[in-house]
Amino acid sequence: DLPADAFNTIHEKAWKDAEEFALHASGGLSQAIQHFRNASLPAKLLILFVNTPINLAKVGVRFLPLGGFRALDPRLLASADRRVAELPNIAAETVVGAGVTAGFLALLGSDNMTGLTPKSASERTLWEAEGRQPMSIRATEYPLLSPVLKLIYGDRADKTWVPVTMLGPLLYPALIASAAVEAGHDGGNITPEHVLQATG
């Protein structure tokens, strides 16, 4: 027997999932920013989009190795039903996030991805000669898009560098991987200026 409200429950869950996948879900932070934006004309002109950027950031954070800490959410711990429903998803997203971050570390280690900044004068010269930018991936090694980029750039694909920002939410694991490598080179002295320069 189905519960009397089964259809409504399925409908609400499907609608919530659809909003999340379309990056249109509106949480507390989104609503606070929208309220601020709607309060004045200058804010409306400066803050054009709210839900999509915030939801992109949420997706990116969920797929970080540290995303597993979401399992410690007091609301989740207080409800056995929510734990059963959400813990497998959190575990899967954390494993995927660790794999994606490891993939970016491999690209950095094989000189197929640039980090936050060049490490030496000779590396800076190489970056300039090849048109490398911070947080870019060699077109032939670009995740998911390398076949298309090879068609677009042809023989130049091996020397063409494409920004990581084209990967949307995967920018966050890429940034974590780059920061880890940078910390190893610079003894942990990563400044906010490095990160802002890298992410444009």
N, C-alpha and C positions, 0 to 999 in steps of 0.2 A: 504494500500500500504506500502510495505517495502521500506526504503531508499535504494538508489543504492549501498551503501557500507555496507549494513547490514551484509552480510556474513563475510567481513573483520573485522568488529567490533566484531562480535561474536567469530571469530577465535582468534583475539588478546586477548580478555577477557579470553577465555578458556585457551589459552597458558599461560597467566599471572597467572591464578588461579592454573594451573597444576604445574608451576615452584614453586609457593608459597607453595603448599601442599607437594611437593617433597623436599622442603627446598633447592631448587637450584636457587632461585631468586637472582639476583646480583644488589644490590643498590650501592649508592655512597660510603659508608663505605667499603663494600666488595671490590669494585673496587680499592679503595685507598690502602687497605691492599694487594691485589693481585699485584698491581703495585710495592709496596715496596718489596714484596716477590720475584718477578721476577727480581728485580734489582741485587740480589747477591745470590751466592750459599749458604752461611750460613743461609740466611733468608729462602731459599727454604727447607733447612734441618730442621729448627726449626719450621716453620709455614707450617704444612702439609695440613691442611684443613682451608678453609676460609668461603665459602658460608654457609655450613651446620651449623657450630656453631653460626654464626651471625644470621641466620634465626631462629634457636632454641631460641636464646635470644629474638628476635623480637616477636615470638609467645608467649613466656612466659610473656613479658611485656604487650602485648595486652590483656592478660587474667588476669591482675591485676585489683583490684578495681580502681586504679589510671589511668588505661588505657583510661578512659573516657575523660581525658584531650586531647586526640587526636582530639576531636571534635573542639578544639580551634585552630587547624592548620590553618594558614592564607590562604594556598592554598585551603583548604576546605571551609573556610568562603567566599572566593572570587568567588566561583562557585556554583550557585544554583543547577545545575545538579549533581555535586559531593556531595553536601549536601544531596540531595534526595537519592542518591545511597548509600552513606556510613554511614550516621548517624544511620540508623536502625541497621547496623552491629556493629557499635561502641557501641551502647546502649546494644545490646544483649551480646557482648563480655564482657562488663563491669559488667553486671548482673551475667553472668556465673563466671567471675573472683571473684566477691564478694562472690558468693556461694561456690566456691572452697576454697577460703581463710577461710571462715567460717567453712568449713568441716575440714580443717587442725587445726583451733583453737579448734574445738570440740575434735579432736584426741589428741591434746596437753593437753586439760583439763581433759581428761579421762585416762591419763597415758598410752595411746596407741601409743604415738609418743614422741621421745626425742627432746629437743630443741637444742640450740647451745652448751650449756655446762651444767654439773651438778651444782646444786645450793648449795650443802652442801657436807660435807665429807661423810655422810651416803648415800646420793644419788650417790656420786661417787663410793662408795663401791658396791652399788646395780648395777650400770651400769657395773662395772667390772665383777661382779658375773654372770650377764646375757649376757655379751658380747655386751652390748649396745654401739652404736657409736653416735656421734652427728648427728642430722637430720636423724633418722631412725624411721621406723614404725613397730609395732608388725605385724608379718606375717599374723596372723588371721584377722587383721583389714586393711590390705593394700588395698588401693583403686584399683579397677578393677582386681587386680591380686590375691586377697586372696584365691579364690577357687583353683587356680593352686599352690600357695605356701602351702596351707594345704595338698595337695596331695604330694608335694615334701618333706615337713618336717614332715608330720604325727603328732604324739603325741608331737613333739618338737616345733610345729608351734607357740604355745602360748608363748614360751620363746625365739623365734628366732626373731631377729631384722634385717630388710632389709632397705638399704639406700634409701632415697627419690630420689636420682639421677636416679633410674630406671624409674621414671615418666617423664623424659625428661623436656619439658618446664614447667611442673607443679612444678618444683623445685622453681621457682620464687614466686608463691603464698605461698608455704610452708616456704620459707625463710622469707617472710614478716610476716607470722603468728608467726614463731619462734622468730623473732626479736621483735615483739610486746609483746609477753609473757616475753621475756628476759628483755625488757625495764621495764615491770611492776615489775619484781623481783629485778632488779638492779638499779632502779631509772633512767633508760635511759642511763646507762654507757655501751653501746655496742661498742666494739672496732673492727677495721677491722680484727684483729687477730682472734676474735671469729668467724666471718663470713668465713674467709679463712679456719679455722680449721673445721668448720661444713660442708663446701661444698667440702672439699678434694682438 
